[in-house]
Amino acid sequence: MPGAGRAEVIFIAAMMILILVVCVVAVYAFFKTYKKEMREKQERIDAKKAKSQENS
């Protein structure tokens, strides 16, 4: 087929773009979850400090 080589290159490029999109979405989700967990951790630490201040 005359356009087979070009079609393969386009297919490979499309797959690379798809992989990059999936990676970006995964990294975004990871950092969103990470920030949420760090915020919750800080809130627990603050609550523990406030509780110990009340008991003193």
Secondary structure, DSSP 8 states (H G I E B T S, - for coil): -TTHHHHHHHHHHHHHHHHHHHHHHHHHHHHHHHHHHHHHHHHHHHHHHHHHHHH-
